[in-house]
Amino acid sequence: CTPATPTTRAEDEMIQPDSRSTTRRDAIKLGLLAGAGGALGRGTPLFGGVPGRAQELLTRPIPGTGERLPVVGVGTNQWGAQTEAEIAPLREIVQLMNEAGARFIDTARIYGRGRAEEVIGQILRELDARDDVFIATKVPTPETREEAVASLEACMTALGVEQVSAMRVHFLDGVEILLPILREWKEAGRVRYLGVTTMSAEEYPQLERLIREENLDMIEIDYSVLDRAAAERILPLAADHGVAVVVARPFGGRRGGVFSLVSGRPLPDFAAEIGATSWAQLCLKYNLANPAVTVVIPGTDDPEHMVDNLGAGRGELPDAELRRRIEEVFDELGG
């Protein structure tokens, strides 16, 4: 099928770089995100392996089935690779995840300017790793049932699969058309879990209705220490109704992101209490401390960042008091 062109709203899922602030890559190189053990934690090499396999990644169950997922995955909005040189670091990310025991790959029909699903399919085929991952994808707004089915089939073709782990309605658009079809596909065994996504608190009332009325398996929302709106009603409601929660934009997304706020600042001393050796790990652990969160999916196309993110899935998580202290840090920084 012809690759879809991302809409303006789809682009909202990307963290927009700010040329005035230190990037995360620069911050890692400068040691600004480092703990006492090195740029990515305790003497860890940047590539070729993930530390502490003796300390496995934390897992959480999908409420409806009990299937357990490692709590850190990856978002692939930027996986629009065209050349082998561009695909190579993405392949390394999948390898690093496999070595760490991570499984969750989040994507969408429109990610990477219509290329992400194809890139993922290629990588999994090359690594013979299809059975090792949990692919969760999303489809854009259809105007007709026929268009919806065509989009769903295009997802499967691009990924090179007969069954996908999770299929969601992107941005809540077209739920009236798509959800009945997804139920049919689930019954037929082509989709294991179904759900919806939104990145806007303005759509939370509609999301609340869908959680209550539609027997969803999974939702995807934006949630971070900079954007805590989902913690007020969505996360408790999802927990009450047995819905898995995938957290996108865990670093704050378009609001500038945590890295522009913490540039040049050392980690607070209390980060060591939960084994966080970078600001990224501290923020991801903050999200994961909410028991309603099933998995966080920081988007990256950089293996260094993937190693850093995986570190958040090990060790202790902040208790209520430590979460409050993390919030205070970012409130003081103007987040």
N, C-alpha and C positions, 0 to 999 in steps of 0.2 A: 504494500500500500504506500501511498505517498506520505512521507513524514509530515506530521503536523507541525505547524509553526506555533511556538509558545505564545500564549496570550500575555497581556500585561499582568494579569492577575497571577498567572503561573510563575512569572518572573519574580513575584513577591516572595516566593519560597526561597529564593537565593539570598545569601548574605551579600549585600552590596559592598564592595570594597571602598574604603575611604583613603584616598591617596595621602591625606594629611596625617593619618595615624599609622603606628607600627603594625604591620601585618602579623598574623600568627606565625608564619614561617620565620619572619625576621625576629619575632620575639623568642621563638625557640632557639634560634641561632645565638641570640644575645644572652640566653639564659634567663630571660625575664619570666618565663613560665616554669622555670626549673625549681625543683625541690633540692634537698641536700644531696641527692644521689645522681645528679646529672640532668641534661636537658630534657630527657623523656623519662626520668625516674630511675634512681638507684643504680646507676651504671649500666643501664639497659642499652644495648646496641640499637641503632635506628632502624636497621633493616635485617632481614633474614631470620628473624625469630621474635617471639613475644615472651617477655619475662614471666617467670613464676607459674609454669604450668602445674606445679605442685599446688598452687593456689588457684583453683579453677574459677572461671567466670561465674558470677552469680546468675541464677536463673529464676524466672517467674512463670507461673502457669497461665495459659489462656483459660479464663474462667469456665468457658463452656465445655471444655474437653479435658482440661488438666495437662495438655501438652505443654512442656516446659520450653521456654525460649531464653537463651542468654540475653542479658539485659542491655547489651550494647550492640547496635547494628550500624548500618551505613546508609545514608541517603545519596542518591545518584543524580541529582538534578544537573550536575556539571559533567556528566559522563557522555558528552557528545563527541567522543574521540573519533577521528577519521583515519589516522595513520598508525602504524605499529609503534612508533615512538610515543604517541599519545595513549595508546592502549596499554603499553607496558606497565606504567605505574598503577593502572586500575587492576591489571592482572595480579600485581604484587599485593594490592589491598585484599583481594579475594584470598590469595594464598596466606597472608598474615591472619586474616579472620579464621581460616580453616585451622591454622596452627594453634590459634588461641581458643578454639572451640566456639567461636562466634558464628551465627548462621543467618541473621536477618538482613536481607537486602531489600531496601525500599526503592521503588521506581515508579514510572508513569509513562503512559503513551506519549506524552509531550515532552518528557525530560530530555535534556541534551539535544534540544531542537529536533526531537523525533528519533534520535539515535540511541538513547540510553538502553532501551530494551534489547536492541540488536547487539550492542556491545556486550551487555551482560550475557546474552545467549551465546555469543562467540566465546567469551572467556570461560564460561562453564563447560562448554563443549571441549575446548582446548585442554582444560584441567581435569576433565572427566569428573566434575564436581557437582553435577546437577542434584544428586541425591543428598548432598551435604548442606544445602542451603534452603532457607525459607524465603521464597520470593513473594513479595507483596507489591502488587502494581495497582494502577488506577486508570480509569478511562474518562475522557472528557465528555462534555455535554452533547447528548444526541438530540436530534429533533424528531426522530421516528424510531420505532423498534428495529427496523431494518438497519438503520445507521448504527444503533447501539450494538447489534449483533456483529456488524462488520468491524467495529472498533474492538470488540472483545476478541474476535478471531484474529485481528491484526496483532494484538498483544501476544497471543499464544504463538503465532507464527514467528514473530520477532524474537521471542524468548526461546523458541525451539522446544516447546513443551506441549504435552497433552493435558496436563493438569497444573494449575497454579495454586500456590499455598493460600494466597489471599487476594481478593479482587475488591476494590473499593470504588465508590462513586466520588469522583474528584470534585472538591469544593461544594458538595451537596447538590450540584447542578444535575438535573435530569433524574432525580431519585424515583419519580413516579414511573418513568420508563425503565430505568436500569434495575432497580431492586427486584421486581418480579422476574426479570431475566436471570439475574444472579441467583435467585432461589432455584430456578429451573436448572441452572448449570451446577449448582451445589448438589441438587438431587441426582443429577446425572454423573457426578463425580469429577467434573472438570474444574470446580472451585472448591477448596476445602473450607475457607472462611470468607464471609462477606461483610461489608461495612461501608462507611462513608468517611470523608475527610473535610475539614474546614480549617482555614488559617485566620478566621475573623471572629472576634467576640460578638460582632453584630449578628452573626448567624447562630449564636449559642441557643437562642430560644427554639429555633428550628431543630438544632441538633438534640436538644433536650426532648423534644417531641418524638424524634426518631428513636432515641434510646428507649423511651418508654413504650412505644407502640410497635416497633418493627423487629424486635428480637435480633438485633445486630450482634455479630460476633466480635467486631473490632471497629474502633474509631481511630482517626489520626487527627491530632490537634497541635497547635503551637502552645508551648509552655516553657518558661524559663524563669530564672531569678529576676529578670527584667520585665517579664510579662506573666503575672501570677493569676490572671483572671480565671483561668480554667480551674484553679484549685478551689474556688468558691462554691461552684455548683456542678460543673461538668465531671470532675474527677470523682466526687462522692456519688454522683448519680450513676456513673459507669460502674463503680464498685458495687452499688446496690443492685444493679441489673445484670451483673456478671458479664460485662463487656471489657474486652482487652483494650488497653490504651497505648497507642504508639505516639511518642512525643517527637515532633519535628521542631525546628528552630530552637534547639535547647540552649543556644548561645545568644538568643535575642533577635536574630534576623534583621529586618530592615530598621529596627530602632537603633542601629549603629553597632550592636553586638557588644559583648562583654569585653572583647579584646581592645577596642578603642578606649574603654574606660580604665583598663588595668595596665595599659602600656607603661612600662618603666617602674611598675610597683611590685614589690616582693609579695609573695603569698603571706597571708596572715599566719601567725604561729599556730593557730588552732587547726590549720589544714593537716598538720602532721598527726593529729588525733585520729583521723580517718584514712591516713595513708595517701592523701592527695598530694601529688608532687608537681602539679601544674594548675593554672587557673581553669583550664578546660576540665580537668578531672574534678576539681572542686565544684564547678557548676553542674556537671553531669551527675555527680553524687548527690547534689542538692535535689535535682529532679527525681532521681531514683529513690530518694528517701521517702517520697510519697508512695505508699503501698499500692495505690491504684494504678501507678505507671507500670506497664508491662515491659516496654523496651524503648530506649532512646535511639534516635537515628541521626546523629550529627552528619551533615553532608560533607564529603571531602573527596578530592581526587589526588590526595597526597599521602603516600604510605607513612611518612613521619607522623602526620596528624592521626592516622588510623591507630598507630601504636600508642600514641598518647591517649586517645579516646578509650581504647580497650583497657587502659589502666584504671579507669573509673569503675569498671565492672568487677573489681576485686576488692576484698577487704571490707572494712567497716563503712557504714553509711551514717550520715549525721542524724542525731536525734533531734527532737523538737527545739531544744535550746540552741544547738549548733546551727540548725536551719535559720533560726532567728538571727543569730550572729552573722551568718552569711548575708542575709537580707540587709542587715544594718550596714555592712561594708558597701554594698552596691547602692543603697539609699544615700549614703554619705558621698558616694562618687557621682551622684546625680543620675543614676540609672532608673 
